């Protein structure tokens, strides 16, 4: 079995395992106590804090450990906005932030800065969103779904000029290096770099106004109430130092493997879109989306083939809502696959994945009755597709064909569109009725990939009506 989902959680690093076992013997006492066992535990905690602070690029007294990365982000948003409550309640965040940041920002007057098709924010647009009443700005160091690295340094400079503190979510990038300086608050999560789950970190620069919102507690400078698992903290710090020591070599090695995946997937899998920035990205992560593929079926088939991968497709989610990251980028969401290689991934495992993937995609497409590569959108496909799309028929004069996909989930609306596009003459229209939220992303993306014109969308009695003009 090949585990390719480091972006969700990295396997426990051997150094973390060793440190965890050792700390279970020496770090079980309360580090606040003055007796021998407490002093021994305190030494371990201080050493862990110093190691983590060195990796982050801050002073030890600026960093606290939290029960999770999510808690660190929630605390950072609440504490920073409370500390600047006289300034205002306006927040600026990127549209592709982790959901923990977006949820924490919901009670405030929040502006989301959009991203381009690669998932990267424009520093000028971010700077333009800052206002005199902006209490906090939030920008991730690198995206958790597509790996795109954000222009933290440029945004930090704009925030500094405006007098606005910047919170950086560095969960995905800390294994590869500290983010550029200029941030005011920074959060991370140990299970993203091979530490144990249940440990996060929060760094707050000296001089940053910060008012903890949890009940007062003497632990962790009052910013993380309750007792932490000291052995887990020690293991988290030890593994961060270990992965950072090997980061340069692993980044080069995994980066070459990821580039191989990006190139071969685009060449060997028909109708696929590789998403994210082609250069400014994390070295271990690649994401691609396949037309006419059910995401859940694809991930299940890959799992049976021995590969553990992740997805941002709405058809793999219990909410049936497309990933907010893919939505903000405006890219295809159906059949989405995220591959994130942990350190030590073998070349032969990647080769095996690349050998298996085309057949798995073809099998899933066949099960859904999807058009074969090159057939969709051509006049010659009309004979094969005639009558295959549910309830396809003429509407009022000049309106072309109507495809009723109401009640059907991705990728069925796009498959039915592809099957009937050849039935209308060049310049003719096809209208797809759909109440699936993913169609709002996937139909425009299909048009761009297949060389058709996306005319637009309008409200319908149920769902929405998506209009497409045939171009060839």
C-alpha positions in Angstrom: 0.0 0.0 0.0 1.4 3.4 -1.0 0.3 6.3 1.2 0.2 9.5 -0.8 -1.7 11.9 1.5 0.9 13.8 3.5 -1.1 17.0 3.1 -3.8 15.5 5.4 -1.4 13.8 7.9 2.2 12.6 7.6 3.2 9.2 8.9 4.8 9.4 12.3 8.5 10.2 11.8 10.9 7.7 13.4 12.5 10.5 15.4 9.0 11.5 16.7 8.4 7.9 17.8 11.8 7.7 19.6 11.2 11.1 21.3 7.7 10.2 22.3 8.7 6.9 24.0 11.6 8.6 25.8 9.4 11.4 27.0 6.8 9.0 28.3 9.4 8.0 30.9 10.8 11.4 31.7 8.0 13.9 30.9 5.0 12.6 32.7 5.1 15.1 35.6 3.7 18.6 35.8 6.4 21.0 34.4 5.1 23.8 36.7 6.2 21.9 39.8 9.5 22.5 41.6 10.3 19.0 42.6 12.7 16.8 40.7 10.2 15.1 38.3 8.6 18.5 37.6 12.0 20.1 36.9 12.9 17.2 34.5 9.6 17.8 32.7 10.2 21.5 32.5 13.6 20.9 30.9 12.0 18.8 28.2 9.3 21.4 27.6 11.8 24.3 27.4 14.0 22.3 25.0 11.0 21.5 22.8 9.9 25.2 22.7 13.4 26.3 21.7 13.7 23.7 18.9 10.3 24.7 17.5 11.0 28.4 17.8 14.3 28.0 15.9 12.4 26.1 13.1 9.7 28.7 12.9 12.1 31.7 13.1 10.9 33.4 16.3 11.9 33.7 20.0 11.0 30.9 22.4 8.9 33.2 24.5 6.8 34.1 21.4 5.7 30.5 20.8 3.2 28.4 22.6 1.9 24.9 22.0 -1.8 24.3 21.4 -4.0 21.1 21.3 -4.1 21.3 17.5 -3.4 23.5 14.5 -7.1 24.3 14.2 -7.1 25.6 17.8 -4.0 27.7 17.0 -5.8 29.3 14.1 -9.0 29.9 16.0 -7.1 31.4 19.0 -5.0 33.6 16.7 -8.0 35.1 15.0 -9.9 35.6 18.2 -7.0 36.9 20.2 -5.6 39.3 17.5 -9.0 40.8 16.7 -9.8 41.2 20.4 -6.5 42.9 20.9 -7.3 45.4 18.2 -11.0 45.8 18.9 -10.6 49.6 19.0 -9.4 49.5 15.4 -12.4 47.7 14.0 -13.9 44.4 13.1 -12.7 44.2 9.5 -10.7 41.1 8.4 -9.0 40.5 5.1 -8.4 36.8 4.1 -7.6 35.0 0.9 -10.4 33.0 -0.6 -8.4 29.8 -0.4 -7.6 29.9 3.3 -8.1 26.7 5.3 -11.7 26.3 6.5 -10.4 26.8 10.1 -9.6 30.4 9.3 -12.7 31.0 7.3 -14.9 29.7 10.1 -13.1 31.7 12.7 -13.6 34.9 10.6 -17.4 34.4 10.1 -18.4 36.7 13.0 -16.4 39.6 11.6 -16.8 41.9 8.6 -14.6 39.8 6.4 -13.4 40.4 2.8 -12.1 37.5 0.8 -9.5 38.4 -1.7 -9.8 36.2 -4.8 -7.0 34.2 -6.5 -6.0 33.5 -10.1 -6.5 30.2 -11.8 -3.3 28.8 -10.2 -4.6 29.6 -6.7 -2.3 32.5 -6.0 -3.4 35.8 -4.6 -2.4 39.1 -6.1 -0.4 41.2 -3.5 -1.8 44.4 -5.0 -5.4 43.2 -4.7 -4.7 42.1 -1.1 -3.2 45.4 -0.2 -6.2 47.2 -1.8 -8.5 45.3 0.5 -6.9 46.7 3.7 -8.8 49.5 5.4 -8.2 51.8 8.3 -10.5 49.6 10.4 -8.8 46.3 9.4 -8.0 44.4 12.6 -6.3 41.4 11.0 -5.1 40.0 7.7 -4.8 36.2 7.1 -2.7 34.5 4.3 -1.6 30.9 4.2 2.0 30.2 3.3 1.0 27.5 0.8 -2.3 26.0 -0.1 -3.3 22.7 1.4 -5.2 21.4 -1.7 -3.2 22.5 -4.7 0.2 23.3 -3.2 0.5 26.9 -4.6 2.9 29.0 -2.6 1.5 32.4 -1.6 3.4 35.8 -1.9 3.7 36.1 1.9 6.6 38.5 1.8 4.9 41.0 -0.5 1.6 40.8 1.4 3.5 41.2 4.7 5.1 44.4 3.5 1.7 45.8 2.5 0.3 44.9 5.9 3.2 46.4 7.7 2.8 49.6 5.7 -0.9 49.7 6.7 -0.3 48.9 10.3 -2.2 45.6 10.1 -1.0 42.4 11.7 -0.7 39.4 9.4 -1.6 35.8 10.5 0.2 33.1 8.4 -1.1 29.6 8.4 2.1 27.7 7.8 0.8 24.2 8.5 1.6 22.9 5.0 5.0 24.5 4.6 6.8 24.2 7.9 8.2 20.9 7.0 10.0 22.5 4.1 11.2 25.8 5.7 10.1 28.8 7.7 8.0 31.3 5.8 9.4 34.7 4.9 9.7 37.1 7.7 7.1 39.9 8.2 4.3 37.9 9.8 2.8 38.9 13.2 1.2 35.6 14.0 1.9 32.1 12.7 0.2 28.7 13.2 1.3 25.2 12.5 0.2 21.6 13.1 2.5 18.7 14.1 0.7 15.9 12.2 1.5 17.7 8.9 5.3 17.2 9.3 5.4 13.8 10.9 4.7 14.6 14.6 1.9 13.2 16.6 -1.6 14.5 16.2 -3.0 16.7 18.9 -0.2 19.2 18.9 -0.3 22.6 17.2 1.8 25.7 17.7 1.0 29.4 17.8 3.7 32.2 17.5 2.8 35.8 18.3 5.5 38.4 17.7 6.4 40.7 20.5 4.6 44.0 20.0 1.5 42.4 18.4 -1.7 43.3 20.2 -3.2 40.1 21.5 -5.9 39.4 24.0 -6.6 35.7 24.7 -10.3 34.9 24.6 -10.3 31.7 26.6 -10.6 31.7 30.5 -7.4 32.7 32.2 -4.8 30.0 32.7 -1.2 30.1 33.8 -0.1 27.6 31.2 1.4 28.6 27.8 1.3 32.3 28.6 -2.5 32.0 29.0 -2.9 31.3 25.2 -3.6 27.5 25.5 -5.6 26.6 28.6 -5.3 23.1 30.0 -2.5 20.6 30.3 -0.8 19.5 27.0 0.6 16.1 26.4 4.3 16.9 27.1 5.5 13.7 25.4 3.6 14.6 22.3 5.0 18.2 22.4 8.5 16.8 22.7 8.0 14.4 19.8 6.5 17.2 17.7 9.5 19.5 18.2 12.0 16.7 17.6 10.3 15.6 14.3 10.1 19.2 13.1 13.9 19.5 13.5 14.5 16.2 11.9 12.4 16.8 8.8 13.8 20.3 8.4 17.4 18.9 8.5 16.5 16.7 5.5 14.2 19.2 3.8 16.5 20.4 1.0 17.4 16.9 -0.2 13.8 15.6 0.1 12.4 18.6 -1.7 14.7 18.0 -4.6 13.9 14.3 -4.8 10.2 14.6 -4.3 10.0 17.6 -6.5 11.4 15.5 -9.4 8.8 12.8 -8.7 6.0 15.3 -8.6 7.1 16.9 -11.8 7.0 13.4 -13.3 3.5 13.0 -12.2 2.4 16.3 -13.5 3.9 15.6 -16.9 2.8 11.9 -17.3 -0.8 12.4 -16.1 -1.3 15.2 -18.6 0.1 13.0 -21.3 -1.5 9.6 -20.5 -4.9 10.5 -19.1 -7.3 12.1 -21.6 -9.3 15.1 -20.6 -7.4 15.9 -17.4 -6.5 19.3 -15.9 -3.5 19.6 -13.7 -4.2 22.5 -11.3 -2.1 24.7 -9.1 1.0 26.8 -10.0 3.5 25.0 -12.2 6.5 26.5 -10.4 5.5 28.3 -7.2 4.3 25.2 -5.3 5.2 22.8 -2.5 7.7 20.2 -3.7 5.7 17.1 -2.7 2.1 17.9 -3.8 0.3 17.8 -7.1 -3.5 18.0 -7.8 -5.3 17.1 -11.0 -9.0 16.8 -12.1 -10.4 14.3 -14.6 -13.4 15.0 -16.7 -16.4 12.6 -16.6 -15.2 11.0 -13.4 -17.0 10.5 -10.0 -14.4 11.4 -7.4 -15.6 8.9 -4.8 -15.5 6.1 -7.3 -12.0 7.1 -8.5 -10.6 7.3 -4.9 -12.1 4.0 -4.1 -10.7 2.3 -7.2 -7.2 3.8 -6.4 -7.5 2.5 -2.9 -8.2 -1.0 -4.1 -5.2 -0.6 -6.4 -3.1 0.2 -3.4 -2.9 4.0 -3.3 -4.2 6.3 -0.6 -4.9 9.7 -2.1 -7.3 12.6 -1.3 -9.7 14.7 -3.2 -11.5 18.1 -3.3 -14.4 16.8 -5.4 -17.9 17.5 -4.2 -18.8 13.9 -5.0 -16.4 12.7 -2.3 -17.9 15.0 0.3 -20.9 14.4 2.6 -21.8 18.1 2.0 -21.8 17.6 -1.8 -20.3 21.1 -2.0 -17.2 21.6 -4.2 -14.0 22.5 -2.5 -13.9 26.2 -1.7 -10.3 26.2 -3.0 -11.2 24.8 -6.4 -14.2 27.1 -6.6 -12.2 30.2 -5.9 -9.7 29.1 -8.6 -12.5 28.4 -11.1 -11.1 25.0 -12.1 -12.6 21.7 -12.7 -13.8 20.0 -9.5 -15.0 16.6 -10.7 -12.7 13.7 -10.5 -10.2 15.6 -8.4 -7.2 13.8 -7.0 -4.6 15.3 -4.7 -1.3 13.4 -4.4 1.1 14.5 -1.6 4.2 12.4 -1.2 5.6 11.8 2.3 9.4 11.9 2.8 11.0 8.6 1.7 8.5 7.8 -1.0 10.1 5.4 -3.4 10.4 6.0 -7.1 8.9 2.6 -8.0 5.8 3.4 -6.0 5.2 6.6 -8.1 5.9 4.6 -11.3 3.4 2.0 -10.3 0.8 4.8 -9.6 1.4 6.3 -13.0 1.0 2.9 -14.6 -2.3 2.1 -12.9 -4.0 5.5 -13.1 -5.0 5.7 -16.8 -6.7 2.3 -16.6 -8.5 3.2 -13.3 -9.8 6.5 -14.8 -10.9 4.7 -18.0 -12.8 2.1 -16.0 -14.6 4.7 -13.8 -15.6 6.6 -16.9 -16.9 3.5 -18.6 -19.0 2.7 -15.6 -20.6 6.1 -15.9 -21.2 5.8 -19.6 -18.9 8.8 -20.3 -17.9 9.7 -23.9 -14.6 8.4 -25.1 -11.6 10.7 -25.5 -12.0 13.0 -28.5 -15.7 12.2 -29.1 -17.3 14.9 -27.0 -18.0 18.1 -28.8 -17.6 16.8 -32.4 -20.4 16.6 -34.9 -19.5 12.9 -35.5 -20.5 12.1 -32.0 -24.1 13.0 -32.6 -25.1 9.5 -33.8 -23.5 7.8 -30.8 -25.0 10.3 -28.3 -28.5 10.7 -29.8 -31.0 10.0 -27.1 -28.4 9.1 -24.5 -28.8 12.3 -22.5 -31.8 12.2 -20.2 -34.7 14.3 -21.4 -32.8 16.1 -24.1 -35.1 17.9 -26.5 -35.9 21.1 -28.3 -37.0 24.1 -26.4 -38.4 27.3 -27.8 -37.2 28.3 -31.3 -33.5 29.3 -31.3 -32.9 28.0 -27.9 -31.2 24.7 -29.1 -31.3 21.6 -26.9 -32.4 21.3 -23.3 -30.7 18.8 -21.0 -32.6 18.1 -17.8 -30.0 17.0 -15.2 -32.0 18.0 -12.2 -31.4 15.7 -9.2 -28.2 14.3 -10.7 -24.8 14.8 -9.1 -21.4 15.4 -10.7 -20.1 14.4 -13.1 -23.5 13.4 -14.7 -24.5 16.9 -15.9 -21.2 17.3 -17.7 -21.4 13.9 -19.2 -24.9 14.5 -20.5 -23.8 17.9 -21.9 -20.8 16.2 -23.7 -23.1 13.5 -25.2 -25.5 16.0 -26.9 -23.2 18.9 -27.9 -22.7 17.2 -31.3 -26.5 17.3 -31.9 -26.6 21.0 -32.4 -25.0 22.8 -35.4 -21.9 25.0 -34.9 -23.2 28.1 -33.2 -26.1 26.3 -31.7 -27.0 26.3 -28.0 -27.3 23.6 -25.3 -29.0 24.5 -22.0 -28.3 22.2 -19.0 -30.6 22.3 -16.1 -28.8 21.3 -12.9 -29.3 21.7 -9.1 -25.8 20.3 -8.4 -23.6 23.0 -6.9 -20.5 21.5 -8.7 -22.1 22.3 -12.1 -21.3 26.0 -11.5 -17.6 25.1 -11.7 -17.6 22.1 -13.9 -19.6 23.2 -16.9 -17.5 26.4 -17.5 -14.3 24.3 -17.0 -15.6 21.7 -19.5 -16.1 24.4 -22.0 -12.6 25.7 -21.6 -11.1 22.2 -21.9 -13.2 21.2 -24.9 -13.1 24.5 -26.8 -16.8 25.3 -26.4 -18.2 28.7 -25.4 -19.7 29.1 -22.0 -22.5 31.6 -22.5 -23.6 32.0 -18.9 -26.0 30.9 -16.2 -29.4 32.0 -15.2 -31.8 31.1 -12.3 -34.3 28.3 -13.1 -37.4 27.1 -11.3 -35.1 24.5 -9.7 -31.4 24.9 -9.7 -29.9 26.9 -12.5 -29.8 26.9 -16.3 -26.3 26.7 -17.9 -26.0 27.8 -21.5 -23.3 26.5 -23.8 -22.7 27.4 -27.5 -21.1 24.9 -29.7 -17.9 26.2 -31.4 -16.7 23.1 -33.2 
